[in-house]
Amino acid sequence: MTEDMKYIGRFVKEELEYTPGVMHVNRIERPKYVDNKTTKNIIAPMPNLPGDKSFVGPIMMSDMIIKKYVDPLPLYRQIQVINRNHQIDLSGL
């Protein structure tokens, strides 16, 4: 499908993910091509994610939801804990 196209780069999305006690960043890279015939840019589709515009991954999102509704720990306190334990500033959420 991309044989007649020129590769021009890639679109990169990074999301913060959580494994108990460890924070890491998942990097999703999608190749970008330009169609030589129409000069139209084409980017590979994003994988299905629960929050397309969010920068937190599905595991971290589910962990935050459980802590908020099951453990009654409000989001602002979760953000304080993440900042204290992992030195990651999420205050802009």
Backbone as CSV, one residue per row, in Angstrom:
resi,resn,N_x,N_y,N_z,CA_x,CA_y,CA_z,C_x,C_y,C_z
1,MET,0.801,-1.185,0.000,0.000,0.000,0.000,0.855,1.265,0.000
2,THR,2.018,1.232,0.634,2.860,2.427,0.705,4.027,2.388,-0.285
3,GLU,3.978,1.462,-1.235,5.088,1.311,-2.178,5.280,2.557,-3.044
4,ASP,4.183,3.224,-3.408,4.270,4.398,-4.273,4.395,5.690,-3.480
5,MET,4.683,5.598,-2.194,4.754,6.779,-1.347,6.161,6.995,-0.828
6,LYS,6.457,8.235,-0.488,7.754,8.595,0.056,7.612,8.739,1.574
7,TYR,8.465,8.066,2.310,8.459,8.152,3.774,8.984,9.518,4.179
8,ILE,8.217,10.237,5.037,8.640,11.583,5.436,8.844,11.729,6.935
9,GLY,8.637,10.699,7.703,8.834,10.788,9.150,7.825,9.947,9.885
10,ARG,7.636,10.272,11.156,6.673,9.532,11.965,6.049,10.453,12.980
11,PHE,4.856,10.077,13.413,4.125,10.786,14.450,4.295,9.979,15.727
12,VAL,4.752,10.618,16.801,5.070,9.916,18.035,4.140,10.393,19.152
13,LYS,3.596,9.446,19.906,2.787,9.765,21.089,3.386,9.002,22.254
14,GLU,3.594,9.681,23.358,4.087,9.033,24.556,3.010,9.119,25.618
15,GLU,2.849,8.042,26.386,1.874,8.035,27.466,2.537,7.496,28.720
16,LEU,2.150,8.064,29.836,2.682,7.647,31.123,1.936,6.404,31.575
17,GLU,2.666,5.384,31.983,2.055,4.131,32.410,2.571,3.780,33.797
18,TYR,1.816,2.989,34.510,2.126,2.651,35.897,2.076,1.149,36.114
19,THR,3.150,0.622,36.652,3.190,-0.731,37.178,3.436,-0.524,38.663
20,PRO,2.695,-1.153,39.552,2.811,-0.821,40.975,4.247,-0.581,41.420
21,GLY,4.480,0.634,41.875,5.804,1.031,42.337,6.721,1.566,41.254
22,VAL,6.327,1.484,39.989,7.198,1.897,38.884,6.397,2.708,37.871
23,MET,6.944,3.845,37.454,6.356,4.631,36.366,7.242,4.450,35.135
24,HIS,6.619,4.315,33.987,7.384,4.262,32.750,6.550,4.875,31.633
25,VAL,7.207,5.193,30.542,6.545,5.832,29.409,6.463,4.845,28.261
26,ASN,5.242,4.605,27.770,5.059,3.829,26.543,5.188,4.792,25.373
27,ARG,5.909,4.413,24.374,6.094,5.259,23.193,5.410,4.586,22.017
28,ILE,4.447,5.280,21.434,3.717,4.764,20.288,4.167,5.562,19.072
29,GLU,4.809,4.895,18.123,5.290,5.572,16.922,4.479,5.116,15.728
30,ARG,4.015,6.088,14.957,3.233,5.783,13.758,3.936,6.398,12.552
31,PRO,4.266,5.608,11.536,4.967,6.156,10.378,4.081,7.126,9.598
32,LYS,4.747,8.134,9.024,4.066,9.116,8.178,4.633,8.998,6.766
33,TYR,3.757,9.052,5.790,4.149,8.992,4.392,3.484,10.140,3.650
34,VAL,4.079,10.493,2.525,3.432,11.429,1.617,3.216,10.692,0.303
35,ASP,2.001,10.779,-0.222,1.655,10.156,-1.492,2.256,11.006,-2.607
36,ASN,3.132,10.411,-3.409,3.799,11.162,-4.484,2.825,11.661,-5.538
37,LYS,1.705,10.972,-5.702,0.744,11.359,-6.736,-0.123,12.538,-6.291
38,THR,-0.592,12.485,-5.040,-1.533,13.510,-4.576,-0.908,14.486,-3.580
39,THR,0.311,14.266,-3.164,1.029,15.033,-2.129,0.246,15.099,-0.811
40,LYS,-0.569,14.093,-0.563,-1.355,14.024,0.676,-0.554,13.252,1.725
41,ASN,-0.538,13.780,2.973,0.139,13.093,4.068,-0.751,11.988,4.622
42,ILE,-0.148,10.846,4.907,-0.874,9.702,5.456,-0.134,9.228,6.702
43,ILE,-0.872,9.103,7.810,-0.302,8.641,9.072,-1.020,7.354,9.463
44,ALA,-0.259,6.369,9.938,-0.854,5.110,10.387,-1.849,5.389,11.510
45,PRO,-2.930,4.611,11.603,-3.942,4.868,12.641,-3.406,4.562,14.046
46,MET,-3.980,5.258,15.034,-3.639,5.012,16.432,-4.244,3.694,16.884
47,PRO,-3.569,2.978,17.781,-4.201,1.796,18.366,-5.379,2.236,19.235
48,ASN,-6.318,1.354,19.467,-7.476,1.681,20.299,-7.038,1.877,21.740
49,LEU,-7.334,3.068,22.273,-6.989,3.409,23.643,-8.225,3.953,24.343
50,PRO,-8.327,3.785,25.662,-9.519,4.281,26.353,-9.639,5.802,26.344
51,GLY,-8.551,6.507,26.328,-8.579,7.971,26.294,-7.660,8.474,25.205
52,ASP,-8.189,8.726,24.027,-7.347,9.089,22.887,-6.537,10.364,23.117
53,LYS,-7.090,11.326,23.838,-6.380,12.586,24.045,-5.669,12.632,25.393
54,SER,-5.717,11.557,26.131,-5.086,11.501,27.441,-3.623,11.091,27.302
55,PHE,-2.805,11.509,28.257,-1.415,11.077,28.230,-1.130,10.014,29.285
56,VAL,-2.167,9.437,29.854,-1.981,8.295,30.756,-2.482,7.042,30.062
57,GLY,-1.808,5.937,30.313,-2.158,4.676,29.683,-3.339,3.999,30.368
58,PRO,-3.830,2.924,29.774,-5.017,2.247,30.305,-4.820,1.653,31.698
59,ILE,-3.647,1.153,32.004,-3.410,0.566,33.331,-3.404,1.658,34.390
60,MET,-2.713,2.763,34.096,-2.676,3.872,35.055,-4.062,4.493,35.217
61,MET,-4.804,4.608,34.121,-6.146,5.176,34.183,-7.059,4.315,35.059
62,SER,-7.008,3.000,34.867,-7.860,2.117,35.672,-7.448,2.156,37.139
63,ASP,-6.148,2.248,37.413,-5.666,2.343,38.785,-6.183,3.623,39.451
64,MET,-6.156,4.737,38.723,-6.634,6.010,39.275,-8.148,5.981,39.516
65,ILE,-8.890,5.354,38.613,-10.344,5.259,38.777,-10.696,4.399,39.996
66,ILE,-10.003,3.272,40.154,-10.253,2.399,41.311,-9.930,3.131,42.605
67,LYS,-8.794,3.845,42.625,-8.424,4.577,43.838,-9.426,5.679,44.149
68,LYS,-9.988,6.289,43.114,-10.940,7.375,43.345,-12.284,6.863,43.849
69,TYR,-12.815,5.806,43.230,-14.171,5.372,43.549,-14.255,4.222,44.544
70,VAL,-13.235,3.388,44.634,-13.277,2.254,45.561,-12.558,2.599,46.872
71,ASP,-11.401,3.251,46.750,-10.593,3.574,47.931,-10.815,4.992,48.459
72,PRO,-11.821,5.712,48.072,-12.058,7.145,48.116,-10.810,8.028,48.298
73,LEU,-9.919,7.986,47.327,-8.730,8.835,47.311,-8.895,9.818,46.155
74,PRO,-9.169,11.097,46.447,-9.430,12.059,45.370,-8.231,12.218,44.439
75,LEU,-8.514,12.658,43.215,-7.467,12.790,42.196,-6.354,13.732,42.642
76,TYR,-6.713,14.849,43.288,-5.664,15.794,43.685,-4.696,15.150,44.673
77,ARG,-5.184,14.238,45.528,-4.291,13.544,46.465,-3.476,12.478,45.756
78,GLN,-4.057,11.811,44.764,-3.292,10.852,43.963,-2.141,11.563,43.255
79,ILE,-2.423,12.759,42.718,-1.386,13.536,42.033,-0.275,13.921,43.007
80,GLN,-0.627,14.289,44.237,0.376,14.612,45.250,1.258,13.406,45.552
81,VAL,0.652,12.215,45.649,1.412,10.989,45.928,2.373,10.682,44.772
82,ILE,1.884,10.787,43.533,2.736,10.525,42.363,3.895,11.513,42.330
83,ASN,3.609,12.785,42.605,4.661,13.806,42.610,5.695,13.507,43.697
84,ARG,5.241,13.133,44.877,6.145,12.852,45.992,6.978,11.593,45.743
85,ASN,6.350,10.524,45.275,7.043,9.234,45.130,7.875,9.108,43.864
86,HIS,7.454,9.795,42.789,8.112,9.582,41.503,8.679,10.855,40.891
87,GLN,8.526,11.995,41.573,8.992,13.293,41.093,8.459,13.608,39.686
88,ILE,7.196,13.309,39.459,6.526,13.605,38.194,5.424,14.611,38.498
89,ASP,5.474,15.776,37.847,4.503,16.819,38.124,3.275,16.636,37.215
90,LEU,2.159,16.234,37.802,0.905,16.065,37.077,-0.100,17.133,37.485
91,SER,0.365,18.237,38.046,-0.541,19.255,38.566,-1.371,19.918,37.467
92,GLY,-0.994,19.773,36.220,-1.739,20.384,35.118,-2.943,19.582,34.671
93,LEU,-3.263,18.481,35.342,-4.405,17.654,34.960,-5.707,18.351,35.219
